[in-house]
Each structure stands twice: as structure tokens, then as C-alpha cells.
Amino acid sequence: MSPGPSGRFGRKLGKLLSSAGGAVTVQFVTAGGSLVVQALAARELGAHGYGGYALLVAVLVMITAVQTSFVGDTLTVYDRFEPRVRGALLLSVAGTVVAGALAGAVVAVALGLAGPAGIALFAVLVAAWLLNETLRRIFTARMEFWRLAANDCCYLLGTFATLGGALALGADASLELLLAAMCAGCACSIMLAALRLPEEEFASAPPRGTALREIMGFAWWRSVQAAIRPSALLVARILIAGFASTAALAGIEAARLLLAPALTFVNGAGWFLLGDFAKAEREGRPMRAVQALRACVLMAGIALVMSVAGVLLAGPLGPVVTGGTFAVDGTALAGWGLYAVCFACTLPLASLATARKRSRTVFAIRGAEALTGLVVLTVLLALDEGNAALAPYCLGAGGLVSAALLWRMLRRGDPAPDQPTPRTSSRAAPAVAAAVPESSGRGMAGRP
């Protein structure tokens, strides 16, 4: 006897909540491990050493944002099993991994933060990281977030095992050691993903006649759009290090670490919503702007509560993060809380616009936001280097304006309630087969 509508809805809702929980868990697993590594760097490398490490990590995050949006969002929004699209994706992966490693090496040399061994290790790390990120995005496209969480745990175990083993053998904690341990962790994660993903995800495609030109319009604008936030953070860090010092940067970065749970929650929600929005678009049941707005309200409220908790716990947790070698910047601490809330107000709307393939418009709105924030920060630093702690305020406050502009754009593009939307063909993995009923509100709207 087949189950009734309520039973089917219950199972679908359970799968949806499980996927959402897995998406957030992935981000907390990754951020938690990163927090431990960064706390170790802060304790062992001192203020100046940790400031240099933070700059290299910012470079890695920026390069990753560009690559994973170019490749990862394309394989999420488009049909990655269609031969022409698949050929374009394979070419994109090969090209971006090589280009990313070269760019990482060039930037590391320009910043002068490491010697030859450190630069070589950083280039290897960038290549391994990008390949691992591509495999992670396949898990995301398949909505297999709990499997992705297990894969991220493998990365952390590999990193900590390498780091702990080297320290136990008497090695000194250094930038090179941290980079080598992260390379080992990436290798472990890549091997596990190769074992756990089905063979069809590694199928080849003809290198000729690909849809590279067709998807470039979406992928290019999506990648530069996704790079705005990490690029703005990197430029802000360079400005702080230049106008003030890497020691001042360390205090601001330590404040960001204490607010990492709130930022992590927002990122995790974004991963889930983009996949959910894109799936709805492919299946001919696009979501409306009001659903993204509800996700904004919910996420901003949760980010606010988590940020307040981080500020209140800064007293006892600050020395744990820094090892007492330098102080957490209190002004920046509250600023990162504001940054997290504004980020939460923007991301669901940007995710829906991306699912609608409006990457160019999202780039224009968020690019203007980031550029304005950086100009204001530059002026403040030029007037007084003590204004460095205002960086998160400058970068975050514009998110409210961006959210309003995105909301206005999405409202105009909403499908008419009584107008059917043509369905597009797409091969879907078995784990993604369950669709959420129209009346359920889908996703976090009813969290990017």
C-alpha cells in the first residue's frame, strides 16, 4: 500500500532538513579545524608571524573562491553529465588548477612572506586545494552533505596527523610546516573522494566541441562575483599591514576567529540554498524572491545571536586563541558581528539571483559595495592607522544596501503565480531525486 500525501511530505521534509543540517555541519567541521590550525599559528608564530600566515590564507581563499565558483557553481547549475558541458568543465578544472598554483606562487613572492621552500609548498597547496574543492562541489551538487562532512573530517585528520607527528618528532612550528600539513590533508581528502564518488562523476568527455563558450558568460561573472568578498578581505588585510602593521592585523584576525561560528553558519547555509534554488530552477518550479527574503531574516537573526555570544565569550576565549602573545581587538570584534549579520542579509538573495543566471548583475551590485567599503577604509587608514579596527564595519555595512537592490531586482524577475515554467532536462543523482512540494516553502525559506 502506497503511503499517503502526508507520509511522502514527511519523508521529503526529513530529507530536506537532513541536507540542510549536513550543509551547515560541513562548514562547522571545516571552520572548526581551520580555527584549531589558525589558533596554533597565532600561539606559536606570534603576532607578526600569524599576520603573515593570515595573508597567505586570504590569498588561498580568494583563489579558491574564483576557481570553485567558475567550476563548482557551473556543475551545480548546469547539467554536468551533458557531454558538451562536461568537456568544458574538464578543461576548466585543468586550466584553473594550473593557473591558481601559478598565481599563488606569484602573490607569495610579491608579499615576501615566505622563503623558497614556503613559496613552493604554497603553490602545491593551492593546486591540491583547488582539486579537492572541485570534488567537494560534486558532493554539493549531489546534495550529499553528510558524505562531504566525512570527507572534510578526513582532511582534518590528515592535517592534524601530519602536524602532530612532526611536532612530536621535534620539529618547530613554522609556516612551512603548516603548509605541508595542509597539503597532506588535501591528499587524504582527494583519495577518499575518489573512492566514494560513483564512476560516472569521473567520466571523460571529448575535448573538442565543448560548451566552453556558452558557459563562460555565466561562469566568468559568477567567479568574479564570488571573488568579491574574499578579495575585499585580502585587500583590507594588505591595507592594514601596509598602513599599520602585521601585529595590528593579528589582533583584528583574532577577533574574526572568535566570530567564526557566525560566519561559518552563513556560509554553510549559502551552500545549501544555492543547490536548492538551482535544483528548483532546473525542475521548472523556480522559487520566488519572498522565499529568499525569509531566509535572510532567519539567517540574520541566527547570525546576530551567535555574534553576541562570540562577543560575550571573547574574554575567556581570547587568550586561548592568541596564547596571550597579543590582544584581541575589541572594536573589530563587534565589527565582525555586524559583518556576519549583513552577510546573512545578502547571501540568500545573491544565491537566488545566481540560480537565475543573473551573475553579472550580482557582480555589479556587490562589486560596488566592496569597492565603496575599501575606499572608505583607505581614507580612514590614511587619516589615522589606529582606524584599522574599523575594517569589518567598512566592508560589512554596505551589505544592507546590496540586499535591498537584489530584492528589487529579484521581485521584478519573479514568475507569475499562475504561469507555468517550462521544465529543463537534467540528469540528477539518486540522492537528489526527492523534490520538495510547492507548498512547503523549500529550503531555509519556509537559509545561502
C-alpha positions in Angstrom: 0.0 0.0 0.0 1.5 3.3 -1.1 2.0 6.0 1.6 -0.4 8.9 1.7 0.5 12.5 0.8 1.3 13.4 4.4 3.8 10.4 4.6 5.5 11.4 1.4 5.7 15.0 2.5 7.2 14.0 5.8 9.9 11.9 4.2 10.7 14.7 1.7 10.8 17.3 4.6 13.1 14.9 6.6 15.5 14.6 3.6 15.5 18.4 3.2 16.2 19.1 6.8 18.9 16.4 6.8 20.5 18.0 3.8 20.4 21.5 5.4 21.9 20.1 8.6 24.6 18.4 6.6 25.4 21.6 4.7 25.8 23.6 8.0 27.7 20.7 9.6 30.2 20.7 6.7 31.0 24.4 7.3 31.4 23.9 11.0 33.7 20.9 10.6 35.9 22.8 8.1 35.9 26.1 10.1 36.5 24.2 13.4 39.5 22.5 12.0 40.8 25.7 10.5 40.2 27.5 13.8 42.5 25.0 15.6 45.2 25.4 12.9 45.0 29.2 13.0 45.0 29.2 16.8 48.1 27.1 16.7 49.7 29.6 14.3 48.7 32.5 16.5 50.2 30.9 19.6 53.4 29.6 18.0 54.2 32.2 15.3 53.5 35.3 17.3 51.7 38.5 16.1 53.9 39.2 13.1 54.2 35.5 12.0 50.4 35.0 12.4 49.7 38.2 10.4 51.8 36.8 7.5 50.0 33.4 7.8 46.7 35.2 7.7 47.7 37.0 4.5 48.6 33.7 2.8 45.4 32.1 3.9 43.5 35.1 2.5 45.2 34.6 -0.9 44.2 30.9 -0.8 40.6 31.8 0.0 40.5 34.3 -2.8 41.9 32.0 -5.4 39.6 29.2 -4.2 36.6 31.5 -4.4 37.3 32.3 -8.1 38.0 28.7 -9.1 35.2 27.0 -7.2 32.7 29.5 -8.5 33.9 29.1 -12.1 33.8 25.3 -11.9 31.8 24.3 -8.9 28.8 26.6 -9.5 28.7 25.7 -13.2 28.5 22.0 -12.4 25.7 22.8 -9.8 23.6 25.0 -12.1 24.2 23.2 -15.4 23.8 19.5 -16.4 27.4 18.3 -15.7 26.6 15.0 -17.5 25.8 16.5 -20.8 28.9 15.8 -23.0 29.5 19.3 -24.2 29.1 20.8 -20.7 31.3 18.0 -19.2 34.1 18.7 -21.7 34.0 22.4 -20.8 34.1 21.5 -17.1 37.1 19.2 -17.5 39.0 21.9 -19.4 38.1 24.4 -16.8 39.3 22.2 -13.9 42.7 21.6 -15.6 43.2 25.3 -16.5 42.1 26.8 -13.2 44.2 24.4 -11.1 47.4 25.2 -13.0 46.6 29.0 -13.1 45.7 29.0 -9.4 49.0 27.4 -8.4 51.0 29.9 -10.5 49.0 32.8 -9.2 49.6 31.6 -5.6 53.3 31.4 -6.1 53.5 34.9 -7.7 51.5 36.5 -4.9 53.5 34.8 -2.2 56.7 36.1 -3.8 55.2 39.6 -4.1 54.2 39.7 -0.5 57.6 38.4 0.7 56.0 36.3 3.4 58.0 33.1 2.9 61.3 31.7 1.6 61.7 29.5 -1.5 60.5 26.4 0.3 57.4 28.1 1.7 56.6 29.5 -1.7 56.9 26.1 -3.4 54.7 24.5 -0.7 52.1 27.2 -1.0 51.9 26.6 -4.8 51.5 22.9 -4.2 48.9 23.6 -1.6 46.9 25.8 -3.9 46.8 23.1 -6.6 45.8 20.4 -4.2 43.3 22.6 -2.5 41.6 23.5 -5.8 41.4 19.9 -6.9 39.9 19.0 -3.6 37.4 21.8 -3.8 36.2 20.6 -7.1 35.5 17.2 -5.7 33.8 18.8 -2.7 31.5 20.7 -5.1 30.5 17.5 -6.7 29.3 16.3 -3.3 27.4 19.6 -3.0 25.8 19.2 -6.5 24.6 15.7 -5.4 23.3 17.2 -2.2 25.3 14.6 -0.3 26.4 17.0 2.5 26.9 14.3 5.2 29.3 12.5 2.9 31.1 15.8 2.3 31.3 16.3 6.0 33.0 12.9 6.4 35.4 13.9 3.6 36.3 17.1 5.4 36.9 15.2 8.6 39.4 13.1 6.6 41.2 16.3 5.5 41.4 17.5 9.1 42.7 14.1 10.4 45.4 14.1 7.7 46.4 17.7 8.5 46.5 17.2 12.3 48.2 13.8 12.0 51.0 15.3 9.9 51.3 18.4 12.1 51.2 16.4 15.3 53.6 13.8 14.1 56.1 16.4 13.0 55.9 18.3 16.3 56.2 15.1 18.3 59.4 14.4 16.4 60.8 17.7 17.5 60.1 19.9 14.5 59.5 23.6 15.2 56.1 25.1 14.4 56.6 27.2 11.3 54.8 28.5 8.3 56.3 25.8 6.1 55.2 23.0 8.5 51.6 24.3 8.5 51.6 24.5 4.7 53.0 20.9 4.4 50.4 19.6 6.8 47.6 21.2 4.9 48.9 19.6 1.7 48.9 16.2 3.3 45.3 16.7 4.5 44.2 17.7 1.0 45.8 14.5 -0.4 43.9 12.4 2.1 40.6 14.0 1.2 41.2 13.7 -2.5 41.8 10.0 -2.2 38.7 9.4 -0.1 36.6 11.3 -2.6 37.9 9.3 -5.5 36.8 6.1 -3.6 33.4 7.3 -2.6 32.1 9.2 -5.6 30.5 7.0 -8.4 32.4 6.3 -11.6 30.0 8.5 -13.6 31.4 11.6 -11.8 34.9 10.8 -13.3 33.7 10.1 -16.8 35.7 11.8 -19.6 34.3 13.9 -22.4 35.6 14.9 -25.9 37.9 18.0 -25.6 36.5 19.3 -28.9 33.1 20.8 -29.5 32.6 21.7 -25.8 30.2 24.3 -24.5 33.0 26.3 -23.0 32.0 29.5 -24.9 28.3 29.0 -23.8 29.0 28.6 -20.1 31.8 31.2 -20.0 29.3 34.0 -19.7 27.8 32.5 -16.5 31.0 31.1 -15.1 33.1 34.1 -15.6 30.7 36.6 -14.0 29.9 34.1 -11.2 33.6 33.6 -10.4 34.4 37.3 -10.2 31.2 37.9 -8.2 32.1 35.2 -5.7 35.7 36.5 -5.5 34.5 40.0 -4.4 34.2 39.2 -0.7 37.4 37.3 -0.2 39.3 39.8 -2.5 37.9 42.7 -0.5 39.1 41.0 2.7 42.5 40.3 1.2 42.9 44.0 0.1 41.8 45.2 3.5 44.4 42.9 5.2 47.1 44.3 2.9 46.0 47.9 3.6 46.1 47.2 7.4 49.5 45.6 7.2 50.8 48.5 5.0 49.3 51.5 6.9 49.5 49.9 10.3 51.4 46.6 10.8 51.0 42.8 10.7 50.7 43.0 14.5 47.6 45.2 14.2 46.3 42.8 11.6 46.8 39.9 14.0 44.5 41.4 16.6 41.8 42.0 14.0 42.2 38.5 12.7 41.9 37.0 16.2 38.6 38.9 16.6 37.4 37.3 13.3 38.3 33.9 14.6 36.1 34.4 17.7 33.2 35.3 15.4 34.0 32.4 13.0 30.9 30.3 14.1 28.5 33.0 12.9 30.3 33.5 9.6 30.5 29.7 9.2 26.8 29.3 9.7 26.1 31.9 7.0 28.5 30.2 4.5 27.0 26.7 5.2 23.5 28.0 4.7 24.6 29.5 1.4 26.0 26.2 0.1 22.6 24.6 0.7 20.4 27.4 -0.7 22.3 27.7 -4.0 21.9 24.0 -4.6 18.3 24.1 -3.6 17.5 27.2 -5.7 19.3 25.8 -8.7 17.6 22.4 -8.5 14.2 24.2 -8.3 15.1 26.2 -11.4 16.1 23.1 -13.4 12.9 21.3 -12.5 10.7 24.1 -13.6 9.5 25.2 -10.2 11.5 28.4 -9.5 11.5 30.0 -6.1 10.2 33.4 -5.6 12.1 36.4 -4.1 10.0 36.4 -0.9 11.3 32.9 -0.1 14.9 34.2 -0.2 13.9 37.2 1.9 12.5 34.8 4.6 15.8 33.0 4.5 17.6 36.4 5.0 15.5 37.2 8.1 16.1 33.8 9.6 19.8 33.7 8.9 20.4 37.3 10.1 18.6 36.5 13.4 20.7 33.4 14.0 23.9 35.2 13.0 23.1 38.0 15.4 22.6 35.6 18.3 25.8 33.8 17.5 27.7 37.1 17.2 26.5 38.4 20.5 27.6 35.1 22.1 31.0 35.4 20.5 31.5 38.9 21.8 30.4 37.9 25.3 32.8 34.9 25.3 35.7 36.9 24.0 37.1 37.5 27.5 37.8 33.8 28.4 38.4 32.6 24.8 40.7 35.4 23.6 43.8 34.2 25.5 43.1 30.6 24.3 43.2 31.8 20.6 46.2 34.1 21.0 48.2 32.2 23.7 48.5 35.6 25.5 51.1 36.8 22.9 48.8 39.6 21.7 45.4 41.1 22.4 42.1 40.6 20.6 40.9 43.9 19.1 37.6 44.6 20.9 36.4 47.2 18.3 37.0 44.8 15.4 35.2 42.0 17.4 31.9 43.9 17.3 32.6 44.8 13.7 32.8 41.2 12.6 29.4 40.6 14.3 27.9 43.4 12.2 29.7 41.9 9.1 28.1 38.5 9.7 24.6 39.9 10.1 24.9 42.0 6.9 26.4 39.0 5.1 23.4 36.9 6.1 21.1 39.6 4.8 22.7 39.5 1.3 23.6 35.8 0.6 20.2 34.2 0.1 19.2 36.9 -2.4 22.5 36.6 -4.2 22.1 32.8 -4.3 18.7 33.0 -5.9 19.9 35.6 -8.4 22.8 33.2 -9.3 20.4 30.3 -9.7 18.5 32.5 -12.2 21.9 33.0 -14.0 22.0 36.7 -13.2 25.7 36.6 -12.2 26.6 39.8 -14.0 24.1 41.9 -12.1 25.1 40.4 -8.8 28.7 41.2 -9.6 27.8 44.8 -10.3 25.9 45.3 -7.1 28.3 43.5 -4.8 31.4 44.9 -6.6 30.1 48.5 -5.9 29.5 47.5 -2.3 33.1 46.2 -1.8 34.8 49.0 -3.7 33.0 51.6 -1.6 34.0 49.9 1.6 37.6 49.7 0.6 37.7 53.3 -0.4 36.3 54.4 2.9 38.8 52.1 4.7 41.7 53.5 2.8 40.7 57.1 3.7 40.3 56.2 7.3 43.7 54.5 7.4 45.4 57.4 5.7 44.0 59.7 8.3 45.0 57.5 11.3 46.4 54.0 11.3 44.5 53.4 14.5 41.4 53.2 12.4 42.4 49.7 11.2 39.9 48.1 13.6 37.1 49.7 11.6 37.8 47.4 8.6 34.9 45.0 9.2 32.4 47.9 9.6 33.6 49.4 6.3 33.3 46.0 4.5 30.0 44.8 6.1 27.6 47.8 6.3 27.1 48.1 2.6 25.6 44.6 2.5 22.3 46.1 3.6 22.2 48.3 0.5 23.1 45.4 -1.7 20.3 43.3 -0.1 17.8 46.0 -0.9 19.0 46.2 -4.6 19.0 42.4 -5.0 15.5 42.2 -3.6 14.2 44.8 -6.0 15.8 43.0 -9.0 14.5 39.6 -8.0 11.0 40.9 -7.4 10.9 42.1 -11.0 12.0 38.7 -12.3 9.6 36.6 -10.2 7.5 34.2 -12.3 3.8 34.9 -12.4 2.0 32.7 -9.8 -0.3 31.2 -12.5 2.3 31.0 -15.2 3.8 27.5 -15.8 7.6 27.4 -16.2 9.0 25.1 -18.9 10.9 22.2 -17.4 14.5 21.6 -18.5 16.1 18.2 -18.7 18.8 17.3 -16.2 20.3 14.1 -15.0 20.1 14.0 -11.2 21.9 11.8 -8.8 19.7 9.3 -6.9 20.2 11.2 -3.7 18.7 14.4 -5.3 15.6 12.6 -6.6 13.2 13.8 -3.9 11.6 17.1 -4.7 10.1 19.4 -2.1 6.3 20.1 -2.6 5.4 23.5 -3.9 3.6 24.4 -0.7 6.5 23.6 1.6 8.4 26.8 1.1 11.5 24.8 0.2 14.9 25.2 1.8 15.6 27.6 4.5 12.9 29.9 3.2 9.9 28.2 4.6 18.6 29.9 5.0 22.6 30.8 1.1 
